[in-house]
Amino acid sequence: MYDFESLVNRENTGNLKECLTPAELSRNNQIIFAGAEMDFKTAPVMINALKRFASEGIFGFTLPDRPYTDAIRWWMQNARDFKVSAEEIVPTLGTIFSVGTAIRAFTQPGDGVIILHPVYYRYDVRVRENGRAVVSVPLTEVNNVYSLDLQALEAQMAQPRNKLLLLCNPHNPIGKVFTRQELESIRDLAVAYDVVVFSDEIFAEVAFDGHTVTPFVDIAPQNAITCTSLGKTFNLTGVNHANVIIRSDSLRSAFLKQRNTDHFGSIDPFFYCSVLAGYSPEGLTWAKAMKAYVWNNYTQMQTFFAQNLPRLHISPLEGGFVIWIDFRALGLDDEALAAFLEQDAQMYLDRGSDYGPQGRGYCRMNIASPNQYIQSCLGTLHKAYCKRGFA
């Protein structure tokens, strides 16, 4: 019904993945698997809506009117069983913009911001750029399965200067979906120590195998900000826009004040069009088909690794379309591992060390790609694995 087999054309677009792809890969009809961006086109309903919108030629200041908020409310209810009111929806200029707004709104220079590593590196960057301290609480890993260290988290939340926690759910890069029990434990600590939790849920619609992402703002309405976006589900990462959901009147007022101080302006008119198109029954049908395709890629990779690459392991994928691969058994440091993958296996991934010290020996791989490229990649990796005597 939908075409996930055709590789999207990135030529002469300025696209990040195109700019980072080495010439030899392009010549050999290969791609890089770095970056959390799909390698196939977004939903046809969105493409067609944007074409119609562009033909109208009106791209002026745009407000979150009733059709806009109704589309978001419909989507959250039908895609996530998440009831949202129009008043709770706050448009912003993107997820990381929203992280920065929360940092400035709820902490002071020199304060600490708690981050659960290994995690998306731009959290750390945004904290430091705003003159705050990164307070790392590493997740506990046993056999590539990660869990919360609640004792360590409480120790940091109890510190008076640590007033903000950045939570990523599903967790990028490890693919973990936090259970309701885990979220309730975080909530209890946040309430006890008066900590605001910014929950990045932009991968929430891409959850697998019975896992569902519980909106943190449902669990902790007085302490939570939930961030949502078209970015991952519909491959709109280059459109700098998101919607945060804030139940608490006082939190929302403080966030809005800082957002406007940062000069929000208005909604991107192309994003407005995309919301109305994507957050629709046809958009939901496409998203479900995309999830099924990505899940098939993942299960094929798990089987291939178990049968042909037994020293390598993939963390269980519960949400998102990036996987976390453990290469530590090869005994290579980060530079040697990158050299092996890029030079021997012709495989370009995100280095695990980018996500914190806990990521050393790991790599992140995007698997929202046409299956033929996944299969080709596995073949070259297996050949290099055997050639180097790792088998």
N, C-alpha and C positions, 0 to 999 in steps of 0.2 A: 504493500500500500504506500509506503514511504521509501525514499531512496537514501539508505545509509551506506551504500556500497561505493558511491562516487566521492572521490576526494574533492573537497572544496578548492576552488581556484584562488590562490592568494597573490598571484603575480601583479606587480605594480599597484599594490594597495597600501604599502607601508605597514602591513600587518607584522606584528612582532615575530611570530613563528616563521614567517617568510624571511624576515631580515636575519634571523638567527640560524637558518638552515644552511649548512656548509654546501658549497658548490658541488662537491663530489656526490653528496646525497641526492641533490636535485638531478644531476646527470644520470644517476643510477635508478631514478624513479623511486627514491626512498624519502621518508619524512622523519622529522624529529618527534619524539614523544614527550618532550618537555612542555611545560605550560599546561594550565588547566583550561584548555580551550578545545572544543570539538573540531574534528577534522572533516566533518560533513556539514551540509547546509542546515540552517535552522528550519523551523516549521513553515510549510508552504503558506499557511494562513497568515503568518506574519510577513513573509516576503510580499505576498499579494497586497496586503493592507498598506505596507510602506510604499509600494509602487503607486497605488491609488492616491495616497496622501501626498507624495512628492509631486504628482501631476497637478495637484490643486495650487501649488506654489505659495502657500501661506505658512510661514514658519515663525510666527510672532510669539510674544510672551504667552505662556500657557499655565493655567491654574488647575489645581486638583478638584475639578467639579464633580457633580453627582455621577456621571457615567464612569469617570476615572475611579472613584472610590467604590462604586458598585462592582466594577470589574475585579478589583482587588478583593473585596469581600466575598464575591462569588468564588473566586479561585481558592482563597484560603479555606473556605468552607468545604469545597468539593475536592480539592487536591490534598488538603491536610486535616480536615475535620477541625478547623480552627476558626472560631467565631470572632469576628473583628467588627468594631463600629467605625463609622466614617471619621469620628472625632479622634480616634486613636492613631490614625494613619498620618505619618509625617514624611513627606517626600524629602529626599536629600540628593546630594551630588555623588552618590556612590557609597559602597561599603566602607572603604578605607577613609573616605571623607567623613563618614559617620563615626568611625572609630576616633578620628582626631577631634571631632566635635564633642564626643563623650568625654574624652580625656580633658579637654579644656573646660568643659562644663562642670565636671564632678571631682576634679583634682586640682591641686596647686603645683606650681613649679617645685621640683624636688620631691614630690610625693612618689609613691611606688604604684605601679600597675601590675597586677598579677597575671601571668601568662602560663598556660599549661603546655610545656614543650614535650616533644617536637611539634611545631606548629608553623603555620604560614608566616614567613619571615617579615612581611610588611607590618605585622603587629609591632614587633620589636622596633622597626625603623620609625614607625609613627610615634611610639612612646618616647624614644630618644630625641626625635626632632622637636618634640614639644617640651623638652627639658624635664621629663620625668624619668624615673628609674624603672628598668625592667626587673620585675621580681619573678624569678623562674620557679615554678613548681612542676618538676618533671612528672609525667605519667609513669606508672609502673608497668614494665613489660616482662611478660613470661611467655616464652615460646611464641613470640610475635603477636600476642594478645595484650592489649593495653587496658589499664584500669586506673581509677583515681587513687591518689594517695591522700586520703581525707585528713590524716593527721598532719601531714606537711601543709596541706591547704589551710587548715584551721590555724596553724602556727603563723602563717603569713596574713591571713584575714584578721587575726587578732592584733596585728600591728596597726596602731592608729593612723599612720600615714598611708597605708595601703587601702584605698577607698574604691578601687575599681578592679573588676575581674573581666578579662576578655576571654569569652568562651566560644569555641568553634564547634558547631554541631549541625551536620556531621563534621567530624574532625578532619581537617586537611593538614597533613597528608596521609594519616594512618587509616582513614576510612571507617573510623569508629562512630557509631551512633550511641550517644549516652542513654542509658536506661532511665525510666521515670524515677526509679529509686535513687540513682546517682544524682539526677537533677534535684530531687527533693533534698538530698543531703547538702548539695551546694546551696539551695535555697535557705535551708535552716541556718547554715553558717552566715550567709549574706544578711539574713534578718538579725541574727544575734550580734553581728559586728558592724551593721549598718554599711554594708558594701553594695555598690551598684554593680550589676552584672550586665555586660553588653554581650548578647548572644547572637553571633553571626550564623544565621541559618540559611544562607544563600544556596546551599546544596540540599536543602530539606526535602524538596520534591523528588530527589533522586536517591531514594532509600530502597533497600532490597531485602528479599528473603524473610519477609515478615517483620522487618524492622520499620518503625515509624518514628519520626522526629517530633517529640512533644514540644510545643512552643513554650519557651522558658517563661514568657510573660504570662502564660496561663498558670504556671506554678508559683511564680513570685511576682504578682502584679504590682506590688509597691516598690520592688527593687530591680525590676528588669526592663531592658530595652531589647526587643527582638528585631533583627535586621533581615529584611527579605529583598529579593531582587530577581529580575529576569535573567541576570547575567549568566548563571550556570545552566539552568534548565533550558534556556532558549539561545545560549551561545551569544549573549550580548555583552560580553565582558568589556568591550571597547566603548560602550555607551555608559558614560559616567552618571549613573543614576541608581537609586535604591529607594525603598520605602521602609521606614522603621515603624514598629508598632509599640506604643507606650501607653499603658493603662493608667499609670499614676498621673494625676493632674500636675503635681508638683514636679515630677521628673520631666514630664512633657514640656512644661513651661520653661524649665531650666535649659532643656535641650534645644527648644525652639529659639530661645533668646540667643544661645551661642551659635546656632546654625545661621541665624539672620545676621549676627555680628560678623560671621565668616563670609557673608554675602552669598546667600543662596540664589537670589534672583528669581527664576521660575523653573518650571518643569521643562526639560528638553522636549520640544514638540514631537520629535521622532520617538522618544521614549513613551510619551503619552499614547501615540498611535500603537506602539508595540504592546503596551499594557492591555489596551482594549482588544487587540487581536489575539495575543497569546493567552490571556486569562479568559478563555472561552471554551466551550465544549470541544471545538475542533483542536484548539491548542492542547487541551488535556489529553485528547486521544493521541495526538502526536507524541506528547511527553511520555505516555505509557509505552508506546512503541519504541521510542528511543531507549527507555530504561531496559526493556526486554532485550534489545540489541546489545547494549553495553554489558548486561548481565551474561549474555552468551559469550561475549569476548572474555569476560573474567573467568567463567567456568572452564572454557577451553584452555586458558592460560594456567589455571590451577592444575588441570589434568596433565598438561604438557610438562610443567615444572616437576610434578611428582614422578612422572615416568622418565624424564630425560635430564632434568637438572636437580637432582635430589639434594644437593648441598645448598640450594637457594630456596627461599621461602617468601611467600606473599602473606601479609597480614590479612585477616578476614575482611572482605569488603562488605560493609553494612550500609554505607551511604557515600555518594559522590561518584565521580568517574575517573579518579586517580587512584593508583594502587601503590603500596609501600612495599618495596622488595628488599629483603635482607640478603646482602652479599657478604656478610662478615665471615662466613666459613671459608671464603677464598683467601683470607689472610692478606688482603691488599689494603694499603692506606688509601686515603681519598684520591690522591693524585694518580696512584697506580690503578685504582679501580676505574677512574674516569678514562685513563689511557686505554685500558683493556676494552672498555665498552665502546669508546669512540673509534679507536684505531683497529682493533681486532674484530669486534662485533658490529661495527658501523651502527651503533645504537646510542642515540643522544637522549639522555634522561636528565631530570633535575637532581642535583647532588643532595644527598640527605643532610649533609652538614649545613646546608643553607637554612635548615629548619631548627637549628640549635645543635649543641654538642651531642645530644642524644641521637642525632641522625647520622653520625659517622658510621660508615659501612653500609648505609642504606641508599636507595635511590627512589625517586618518585616518578611514576610513569602514567601518562594520560592514555586511557584505553577507549575513549569516545572517538574511535577511528574505524575506517572501513576494515572489515575483517581480513581482507587480503593483505593489508599492510601489517596487521598484527601477526599473521602467519609467517610472512616474510621475515619479520623482525625475530620471531622465535627461531626460525631456521638459522639465521646468521649468528644468533647468540649461542645456539647449541653447537654449531660448527666451531666457533671460537672457544667455547667451554671445553670441548674435547681436545682441540688442538693444543691448548695450554696445559693439558693434563689434569684438569679439574674433575674429570669424570671418574 
